[in-house]
Amino acid sequence: MSDEVNPFESLQEQIEDAAEYLEYSTDVLERLKHPERVLETTLSVEMDDGSIEVFKGFRSQFNGDRGPYKGGIRYHPQVSRDEVKALSGWMVYKCAAVNIPYGGGKGGIKVDPRNYSADEMERLTRSFAKELRPIIGEDRDIPAPDVNTGQREMNWIKDTYETLENTTEPGVITGKAIESGGSEGRTEATGRSVMLTTREAFDYLGRDIEEATVAVQGYGNAGSVAARLIDELGASVVAVSDSSGAVYNGDGLDAEAVKDHKRETGSVTGYEGADEEFGNRDLLTMDVDLLVPAALENAIDADIAEDVRADIIVEAANGPLTPAADDVMAERDVYVFPDILANAGGVTVSYFEWVQNRQRFYWDEERVNDELERVITNAFRDLVDAYESTDAETFRTAMYVVAIERVVDAAEEAGIWP
């Protein structure tokens, strides 16, 4: 994995690649490469022993031409200003790719939650929510879960915001528990869109999904759900990994049983149904039909890309391939279906949740899943149309062409204020 590649620079390079297929002036495209604003805040939080610890928090609002800023909040030791800027930019183009009316935002706190109690994490989250309060709202900026955050943290942010604002505004945040105004189908949404993209990709390429072998790198919510749903399509998930290592069974793993094992033990390693265990890099370079990188950004750099033997990659994580790795994949004719389509299920169902919150009318899971399938399959058709009509070198570039056109059109229709 490459730790030296700046994710914000990767985003800008992806936009520049797509710009070669677009007839926009340099100044118009330059505007699309930078966030509108970034909040950087210092959070002082009391620990259980009475001491005070200081944490850095960030919220980037990248572009709001198509609607309120939208994007998750992550808790991770590697959170940085450039990371949240990149992730907020990817959110802009992800929302535009699947044609939902949002801009892009992203936030995070530089923290390893494993080192803190639940009470300490609640105080940290509420402190961050207090700082976010002036810039978020259901018509301004709508956060959501991301790495190491979930319903618990979203519920705390919602409660803090509503208490300070003396209001009821469930649409201020998405990814909440059902009882707090969350949506059915939200937990599985990202993994489901990975599955839907995989299904459409294999169909488009004329490949039989039922004969496919699959490796999944990263076995959190997105990776484990994607593994189970792809397995249900008839594929054989032969290897999965997390930060502890990878497990392999040539006859196929029981995706749900591996998830249960990880829940009980904290890692996929040690799963009794595995024939073999090895490192994450070995999983990334396995001879499989489909590779699903579902961990963090920059998991596959140019060196690893040279050794990748999968024919198809569907990105469940944000930015798992560096731009240099993308170039290698294109040269080697490896088909990469990009994150801004494949993992867009999370933000799409977050949009559904927001719509339900605004209407105070809630859908059942079947409707959520049906609407998600419609959105992802429509976006896949838009991707294919752009790929074939522009002769773009990669599916990623084609998807960015679609997304950038939608953002620029919205900006031009609104006009630029003096």
C-alpha positions as CSV (number, residue, x, y, z in Angstrom):
1,M,0.0,0.0,0.0
2,S,1.3,3.5,-0.8
3,D,1.3,5.9,2.1
4,E,3.0,8.7,0.1
5,V,0.3,9.4,-2.5
6,N,-1.7,12.5,-1.6
7,P,-5.4,11.6,-2.0
8,F,-6.3,15.2,-2.8
9,E,-3.8,15.2,-5.7
10,S,-5.3,11.9,-6.9
11,L,-8.7,13.5,-7.1
12,Q,-7.4,16.4,-9.0
13,E,-5.6,14.1,-11.5
14,Q,-8.8,12.2,-12.0
15,I,-10.6,15.4,-12.9
16,E,-7.8,16.4,-15.3
17,D,-8.0,13.0,-17.0
18,A,-11.7,13.5,-17.6
19,A,-11.2,17.1,-18.8
20,E,-9.4,15.8,-21.8
21,Y,-12.8,14.6,-23.1
22,L,-14.7,17.8,-22.2
23,E,-14.7,21.2,-23.9
24,Y,-14.6,23.4,-20.9
25,S,-12.2,26.3,-20.2
26,T,-9.4,25.8,-17.8
27,D,-10.9,28.3,-15.3
28,V,-14.2,26.3,-15.2
29,L,-12.4,23.1,-14.5
30,E,-10.0,24.7,-12.0
31,R,-13.0,25.6,-9.9
32,L,-14.0,22.0,-9.7
33,K,-10.7,20.9,-8.3
34,H,-10.8,22.8,-5.0
35,P,-13.2,22.9,-2.0
36,E,-15.3,25.9,-1.3
37,R,-14.3,25.9,2.4
38,V,-12.7,23.7,5.0
39,L,-13.4,23.8,8.8
40,E,-10.4,22.8,10.9
41,T,-11.2,22.6,14.6
42,T,-9.4,21.7,17.8
43,L,-11.5,19.7,20.2
44,S,-10.6,19.6,23.9
45,V,-12.3,16.6,25.6
46,E,-12.4,15.4,29.2
47,M,-11.3,11.8,29.6
48,D,-12.8,9.3,32.1
49,D,-9.9,9.9,34.5
50,G,-10.4,13.7,34.5
51,S,-7.5,14.6,32.1
52,I,-8.0,16.6,29.0
53,E,-7.0,15.4,25.5
54,V,-6.9,17.5,22.4
55,F,-8.1,16.2,19.0
56,K,-8.1,17.6,15.4
57,G,-11.4,17.7,13.5
58,F,-12.2,18.7,10.0
59,R,-15.2,19.3,7.7
60,S,-14.7,20.0,4.0
61,Q,-17.5,21.4,1.9
62,F,-16.3,20.9,-1.6
63,N,-19.0,22.0,-4.0
64,G,-22.7,22.8,-3.5
65,D,-23.8,23.5,-7.1
66,R,-26.2,20.6,-7.2
67,G,-27.6,20.7,-3.7
68,P,-26.6,20.5,0.0
69,Y,-23.2,19.2,0.9
70,K,-23.3,15.5,1.6
71,G,-20.7,13.1,3.0
72,G,-19.6,11.0,6.0
73,I,-17.6,11.6,9.1
74,R,-14.7,9.2,9.8
75,Y,-12.7,8.5,13.0
76,H,-9.2,7.3,12.1
77,P,-5.6,8.1,13.1
78,Q,-4.8,8.9,9.4
79,V,-7.5,11.6,9.1
80,S,-6.0,14.8,7.6
81,R,-7.0,18.0,6.0
82,D,-6.0,16.8,2.5
83,E,-7.8,13.5,3.1
84,V,-11.2,15.1,3.9
85,K,-10.7,17.5,1.0
86,A,-10.2,14.6,-1.4
87,L,-13.1,12.6,0.1
88,S,-15.4,15.6,-0.1
89,G,-14.5,16.0,-3.8
90,W,-15.2,12.4,-4.5
91,M,-18.6,12.9,-2.9
92,V,-19.4,15.7,-5.3
93,Y,-18.8,13.5,-8.3
94,K,-20.3,10.4,-6.7
95,C,-23.6,12.2,-6.2
96,A,-23.5,13.6,-9.7
97,A,-22.6,10.2,-11.2
98,V,-25.8,8.6,-9.7
99,N,-27.7,11.9,-10.3
100,I,-28.9,12.6,-6.8
101,P,-29.3,16.3,-5.9
102,Y,-26.4,16.8,-3.5
103,G,-23.0,18.4,-3.5
104,G,-20.1,16.9,-1.6
105,G,-18.7,17.2,1.9
106,K,-16.6,15.0,4.2
107,G,-15.4,15.2,7.8
108,G,-13.3,13.4,10.3
109,I,-11.5,13.4,13.6
110,K,-7.9,12.2,13.9
111,V,-8.5,9.5,16.5
112,D,-8.3,5.8,17.0
113,P,-11.6,5.0,18.7
114,R,-10.3,1.6,19.9
115,N,-8.3,3.5,22.6
116,Y,-11.2,5.2,24.2
117,S,-14.3,4.3,26.1
118,A,-17.9,4.7,24.9
119,D,-18.4,7.7,27.2
120,E,-15.2,9.4,25.9
121,M,-16.3,8.8,22.3
122,E,-19.7,10.3,23.1
123,R,-18.1,13.5,24.6
124,L,-15.7,13.7,21.6
125,T,-18.6,13.3,19.1
126,R,-20.8,15.9,20.9
127,S,-17.9,18.3,21.0
128,F,-17.4,17.9,17.3
129,A,-21.2,18.3,16.7
130,K,-21.1,21.6,18.6
131,E,-18.4,22.9,16.2
132,L,-20.3,21.6,13.1
133,R,-23.6,23.2,14.3
134,P,-23.2,26.5,12.4
135,I,-22.5,24.9,9.1
136,I,-24.7,21.8,9.0
137,G,-28.5,21.5,8.5
138,E,-30.9,19.6,6.3
139,D,-30.7,22.3,3.6
140,R,-27.0,23.1,4.1
141,D,-24.7,20.1,4.9
142,I,-25.9,16.6,5.9
143,P,-23.2,14.3,7.5
144,A,-23.4,10.5,7.6
145,P,-21.3,7.6,8.9
146,D,-18.0,6.6,7.5
147,V,-14.9,4.6,8.7
148,N,-15.3,3.8,12.4
149,T,-18.6,5.7,12.8
150,G,-22.2,4.4,12.6
151,Q,-25.7,4.8,13.9
152,R,-24.5,5.5,17.5
153,E,-22.4,8.5,16.5
154,M,-25.0,9.8,14.1
155,N,-27.7,9.6,16.8
156,W,-25.3,11.6,19.1
157,I,-24.8,14.3,16.5
158,K,-28.5,14.5,15.7
159,D,-29.4,14.9,19.4
160,T,-26.7,17.5,20.0
161,Y,-27.7,19.6,17.0
162,E,-31.5,19.4,17.8
163,T,-30.8,20.2,21.5
164,L,-28.7,23.3,20.7
165,E,-31.1,24.4,18.0
166,N,-34.1,23.7,20.1
167,T,-35.8,21.9,17.1
168,T,-36.6,18.6,15.6
169,E,-34.7,18.1,12.5
170,P,-34.0,14.4,11.7
171,G,-32.8,15.3,8.2
172,V,-29.7,17.0,9.6
173,I,-27.9,13.7,9.4
174,T,-28.3,10.3,7.8
175,G,-27.3,6.8,8.8
176,K,-29.3,7.0,12.0
177,A,-30.9,4.1,13.8
178,I,-34.4,3.3,12.6
179,E,-36.0,4.6,15.8
180,S,-34.3,7.9,15.3
181,G,-35.5,8.4,11.8
182,G,-33.1,6.1,9.9
183,S,-34.0,4.3,6.7
184,E,-34.5,0.6,6.1
185,G,-31.8,-0.8,3.9
186,R,-29.2,1.8,4.9
187,T,-26.8,-0.6,6.6
188,E,-26.4,-2.8,3.5
189,A,-26.6,0.0,0.9
190,T,-22.9,0.3,0.1
191,G,-22.3,-3.4,-0.2
192,R,-25.5,-3.7,-2.3
193,S,-24.4,-1.1,-4.8
194,V,-21.1,-2.9,-5.1
195,M,-23.0,-6.1,-5.9
196,L,-25.3,-4.3,-8.4
197,T,-22.3,-2.8,-10.2
198,T,-20.6,-6.2,-10.3
199,R,-23.7,-7.8,-11.8
200,E,-24.0,-5.1,-14.4
201,A,-20.3,-5.2,-15.2
202,F,-20.2,-8.9,-15.7
203,D,-23.2,-8.7,-17.9
204,Y,-21.8,-5.8,-20.0
205,L,-18.5,-7.6,-20.4
206,G,-20.2,-10.9,-21.4
207,R,-18.8,-12.8,-18.4
208,D,-20.6,-15.4,-16.3
209,I,-20.8,-14.3,-12.7
210,E,-21.7,-17.8,-11.6
211,E,-18.3,-19.0,-12.7
212,A,-16.4,-16.1,-11.1
213,T,-13.9,-16.3,-8.2
214,V,-13.8,-13.3,-5.9
215,A,-11.4,-11.8,-3.4
216,V,-12.5,-9.0,-1.0
217,Q,-9.9,-6.8,0.7
218,G,-11.4,-5.2,3.7
219,Y,-14.1,-7.0,5.7
220,G,-16.0,-4.2,7.4
221,N,-19.6,-3.4,6.6
222,A,-19.2,-2.7,2.9
223,G,-16.8,-5.6,2.2
224,S,-18.8,-8.2,4.1
225,V,-22.1,-7.2,2.7
226,A,-20.7,-7.1,-0.8
227,A,-19.2,-10.5,-0.4
228,R,-22.4,-12.1,0.8
229,L,-24.5,-10.5,-2.0
230,I,-22.0,-11.4,-4.7
231,D,-22.0,-14.9,-3.3
232,E,-25.8,-14.9,-3.7
233,L,-25.4,-14.1,-7.4
234,G,-23.6,-17.4,-7.7
235,A,-19.9,-16.3,-7.6
236,S,-17.4,-18.0,-5.3
237,V,-15.8,-15.8,-2.7
238,V,-12.5,-17.6,-2.2
239,A,-10.6,-15.0,-0.1
240,V,-11.3,-12.1,2.3
241,S,-9.1,-9.9,4.5
242,D,-8.9,-7.3,7.1
243,S,-6.0,-5.5,8.8
244,S,-5.1,-8.8,10.6
245,G,-4.5,-10.7,7.3
246,A,-6.4,-12.8,4.8
247,V,-8.2,-16.2,4.8
248,Y,-8.6,-18.4,1.8
249,N,-10.6,-21.4,0.8
250,G,-10.5,-22.6,-2.9
251,D,-13.9,-24.1,-2.7
252,G,-15.4,-20.8,-1.4
253,L,-15.9,-19.2,2.0
254,D,-19.1,-18.8,3.8
255,A,-19.3,-15.0,3.7
256,E,-21.8,-14.7,6.6
257,A,-19.9,-17.2,8.8
258,V,-16.6,-15.2,8.3
259,K,-18.5,-12.1,9.3
260,D,-19.8,-13.8,12.4
261,H,-16.2,-14.9,13.2
262,K,-14.9,-11.4,12.8
263,R,-17.7,-10.0,15.1
264,E,-16.8,-12.6,17.8
265,T,-13.0,-12.4,17.6
266,G,-12.2,-9.0,16.0
267,S,-10.6,-10.4,12.9
268,V,-11.1,-12.7,10.0
269,T,-7.9,-14.7,10.7
270,G,-8.5,-17.9,12.7
271,Y,-11.7,-18.7,10.8
272,E,-12.0,-22.5,11.0
273,G,-13.4,-22.8,7.5
274,A,-10.2,-21.4,5.9
275,D,-7.6,-23.7,4.2
276,E,-4.9,-21.0,4.3
277,E,-4.0,-17.6,5.7
278,F,-1.7,-15.0,4.3
279,G,-1.1,-11.2,4.1
280,N,-3.2,-8.5,2.5
281,R,-0.8,-7.9,-0.4
282,D,-1.1,-11.6,-1.4
283,L,-4.8,-11.3,-1.5
284,L,-4.6,-8.2,-3.8
285,T,-2.5,-10.2,-6.3
286,M,-4.5,-13.4,-6.2
287,D,-5.5,-15.1,-9.5
288,V,-9.2,-14.4,-9.3
289,D,-11.8,-13.1,-11.7
290,L,-13.0,-10.2,-9.5
291,L,-11.1,-8.2,-6.9
292,V,-13.1,-5.9,-4.5
293,P,-10.9,-3.5,-2.6
294,A,-13.1,-2.4,0.3
295,A,-10.6,-0.9,2.8
296,L,-9.0,2.6,2.7
297,E,-7.6,4.7,-0.1
298,N,-4.3,4.0,-1.8
299,A,-4.5,0.3,-1.1
300,I,-3.2,-0.5,-4.6
301,D,-0.2,1.5,-5.9
302,A,1.7,1.0,-9.2
303,D,4.0,-1.7,-7.8
304,I,1.1,-3.8,-6.6
305,A,-0.9,-3.1,-9.7
306,E,1.8,-4.8,-11.8
307,D,1.2,-8.0,-9.9
308,V,-2.7,-7.9,-9.8
309,R,-4.1,-10.9,-11.6
310,A,-7.8,-10.1,-11.4
311,D,-9.6,-9.4,-14.6
312,I,-12.1,-7.0,-13.1
313,I,-11.9,-4.7,-10.1
314,V,-15.0,-3.1,-8.5
315,E,-14.1,-0.5,-6.0
316,A,-16.0,-0.6,-2.7
317,A,-13.6,1.7,-0.9
318,N,-13.0,5.4,-1.8
319,G,-9.9,5.9,-3.9
320,P,-8.3,2.4,-3.4
321,L,-6.2,2.7,-6.5
322,T,-3.6,5.5,-7.0
323,P,-3.6,7.3,-10.3
324,A,-0.4,5.5,-11.2
325,A,-2.1,2.1,-10.4
326,D,-5.0,3.2,-12.7
327,D,-2.5,3.8,-15.5
328,V,-1.0,0.3,-15.0
329,M,-4.5,-1.3,-15.0
330,A,-5.4,0.5,-18.2
331,E,-2.2,-0.7,-19.9
332,R,-2.9,-4.3,-18.8
333,D,-6.5,-4.2,-19.9
334,V,-7.8,-4.8,-16.3
335,Y,-11.4,-3.4,-16.1
336,V,-11.8,-1.1,-13.1
337,F,-15.3,0.0,-12.2
338,P,-14.9,3.2,-10.1
339,D,-15.8,4.0,-6.5
340,I,-18.0,6.9,-7.5
341,L,-20.4,4.4,-8.9
342,A,-19.8,1.2,-7.1
343,N,-20.0,2.4,-3.6
344,A,-22.6,5.1,-4.2
345,G,-25.3,3.0,-2.5
346,G,-24.5,4.5,0.8
347,V,-25.1,8.1,-0.2
348,T,-28.1,7.1,-2.4
349,V,-29.9,5.5,0.5
350,S,-28.8,8.4,2.7
351,Y,-30.6,10.5,0.1
352,F,-33.7,8.3,0.5
353,E,-33.4,8.7,4.3
354,W,-33.3,12.4,3.9
355,V,-36.3,12.4,1.7
356,Q,-38.2,10.3,4.2
357,N,-37.2,12.6,7.0
358,R,-38.4,15.6,5.1
359,Q,-41.7,14.0,4.3
360,R,-42.1,12.2,7.7
361,F,-43.1,9.3,5.6
362,Y,-41.1,6.1,5.7
363,W,-40.5,3.3,3.2
364,D,-40.2,-0.4,3.7
365,E,-36.9,-2.2,2.8
366,E,-38.2,-3.6,-0.4
367,R,-39.0,-0.2,-1.8
368,V,-35.6,1.1,-0.7
369,N,-33.8,-1.7,-2.4
370,D,-35.9,-1.4,-5.6
371,E,-35.2,2.4,-5.8
372,L,-31.5,1.8,-5.2
373,E,-31.3,-0.8,-8.0
374,R,-33.0,1.7,-10.3
375,V,-30.5,4.4,-9.5
376,I,-27.4,2.2,-9.8
377,T,-28.5,0.5,-13.0
378,N,-29.4,3.8,-14.6
379,A,-26.0,5.2,-13.6
380,F,-24.3,2.2,-15.1
381,R,-26.0,2.8,-18.4
382,D,-24.8,6.4,-18.3
383,L,-21.3,5.1,-17.6
384,V,-21.4,2.7,-20.6
385,D,-22.9,5.4,-22.9
386,A,-20.1,7.8,-22.0
387,Y,-17.4,5.1,-22.2
388,E,-18.5,4.2,-25.7
389,S,-19.3,7.7,-27.1
390,T,-16.1,9.4,-25.8
391,D,-13.7,6.5,-26.3
392,A,-12.4,7.2,-22.8
393,E,-9.5,5.1,-21.8
394,T,-11.0,3.9,-18.5
395,F,-14.5,3.5,-17.0
396,R,-13.4,5.8,-14.2
397,T,-12.7,8.6,-16.7
398,A,-16.0,8.0,-18.4
399,M,-17.9,8.2,-15.1
400,Y,-16.1,11.5,-14.3
401,V,-17.1,12.8,-17.7
402,V,-20.8,12.2,-16.8
403,A,-20.4,13.7,-13.3
404,I,-18.4,16.8,-14.3
405,E,-20.9,17.6,-17.0
406,R,-23.7,17.5,-14.5
407,V,-21.9,19.7,-12.0
408,V,-20.8,22.3,-14.6
409,D,-24.3,22.4,-16.1
410,A,-25.8,23.2,-12.6
411,A,-23.1,25.9,-12.0
412,E,-23.7,27.5,-15.3
413,E,-27.5,27.5,-14.9
414,A,-27.1,29.2,-11.5
415,G,-24.4,31.7,-12.6
416,I,-21.4,32.9,-10.7
417,W,-21.9,35.7,-8.2
418,P,-19.6,38.7,-8.6
